[in-house]
Amino acid sequence: MSDWVTLGLLLLASLAVSVVVYLVAVLWPQQPPKNRSVQEIRRRIEEEEADE
């Protein structure tokens, strides 16, 4: 292959890898903090209702 084709393939591959890394970083599911879980929020609401 010529040098230009190799350069083009290298640029294309690096662009594809960077897009994949970006998507993984943005879309990766993150764990909510412990006091922000559904069970914890439900428990706090039930405690508030019991206090009233």
FIVOMI-839097 format. One record per atom (N, C-alpha, C, O, CB): residue in one letter; x, y, z. Coordinates in steps of 0.05 Angstrom, whole numbers, plus 5000, padded with zeros to 4 digits. Each point is the difference from the previous one (the first is absolute). Glycine has a CB too. Layout:
BEGIN
aXYZ/...
# end
This chain:
BEGIN
m501749765000/m498350245000/m501850255000/m502250005009/m494149755015/s502550464965/s501650245000/s499850145027/s498449925017/s500750144934/d502650135053/d500150145026/d497550155005/d499150035023/d505850014973/w493850074983/w497650165004/w497649825009/w498450085017/w503250244948/v498349445024/v497949815008/v500449925029/v498149985016/v501449854936/t503050115055/t500649935028/t499350235019/t498849955021/t504849754963/l497050545009/l499450235016/l496950035003/l499050065022/l505350174964/g494349744992/g497150025000/g498749795018/g498250065015/g502050134939/l500849565044/l498949795017/l500650055029/l498449945017/l502149744945/l501950425044/l500750065027/l498350225012/l499149985023/l505649884967/l494850354994/l498250215009/l497149905004/l498750085020/l504250254956/l496249515006/l497349895002/l499749825025/l498050025014/l501650004936/a502449825055/a500049825023/a500150165026/a498549945019/a503749704954/s499450575028/s500250165024/s497450165005/s499250035023/s505850004970/l493750064986/l497550135003/l497949815010/l498450075018/l502850244945/a498749455027/a498049805009/a500549935029/a498149985016/a501649844937/v502850155055/v500649935028/v499250235018/v498949955022/v504949754963/s496750545007/s499450235017/s496950035003/s499150085022/s505250154964/v494249724993/v497150015002/v499049785019/v498250065017/v501550134936/v501449575046/v499149795017/v500750075029/v498349955018/v502449714945/v501650445042/v500850075028/v498250225010/v499249995023/v505649894967/y494550324994/y498250215008/y497349895007/y498850075021/y503750264950/l496449505012/l497349895005/l500049835026/l498150015015/l501050004936/v503049845053/v500149845024/v500250185025/v498749945020/v503649694955/a499250585024/a500350185022/a497450155006/a499450055024/a505550004965/v493650024991/v497550165004/v497749825007/v498450075017/v503350264950/l498149445021/l497649835003/l500349785021/l498049865006/l501050244947/w503349875059/w500449795020/w498350055024/w500050225011/w504749714973/p493749875024/p498250055023/p501650045026/p502049855005/p494449884972/q502950465039/q501450055024/q498249935024/q497550034999/q505150344979/q498649545043/q498549935024/q499250265014/q501650185004/q500949385001/p495050465003/p499150235015/p501249995028/p500649785010/p495150254964/p504750195039/p501050005028/p498049845017/p497749974994/p504650485000/k498749455028/k498449825017/k497450135009/k498049865001/k506349925014/n495850474993/n497650135010/n498150094977/n498050135005/n504650015035/r498049804935/r498450074977/r498749764987/r498850034979/r504150365014/s497249385019/s498849764988/s497050015004/s499050155017/s505249584991/v494350114977/v497150005001/v499149915028/v498250125012/v501549784939/q501749905059/q499249905027/q500550215021/q498350035018/q502849504967/e501150615014/e500650215020/e498050234998/e499250105021/e505749774977/i494450214978/i498150224997/i497249915011/i498750155013/i503950034947/r496749585033/r497449895009/r500049995031/r498050065013/r501549674944/r502750185055/r500249985029/r499750285013/r498650035020/r504349574976/r498450604992/r499850275011/r497150114998/r499050135018/r505849954970/i493949874990/i497250094996/i498249865021/i498350135012/i502549954938/e499649665053/e498349865020/e500550105028/e498250025016/e501949584955/e502450475035/e500650115027/e498750285003/e498950065022/e505549694979/e495750414978/e498750265002/e497049985003/e498850155016/e504850044956/e495249625014/e497149965002/e499349895028/e497850065011/e501949854940/a502049935061/a499549895026/a500250225022/a498649985020/a503149574965/d500050655010/d500350215019/d497650195000/d499650145020/d505449834974/e493550044985/e497850194998/e497549915014/e498050144999/e503950014958/
# end
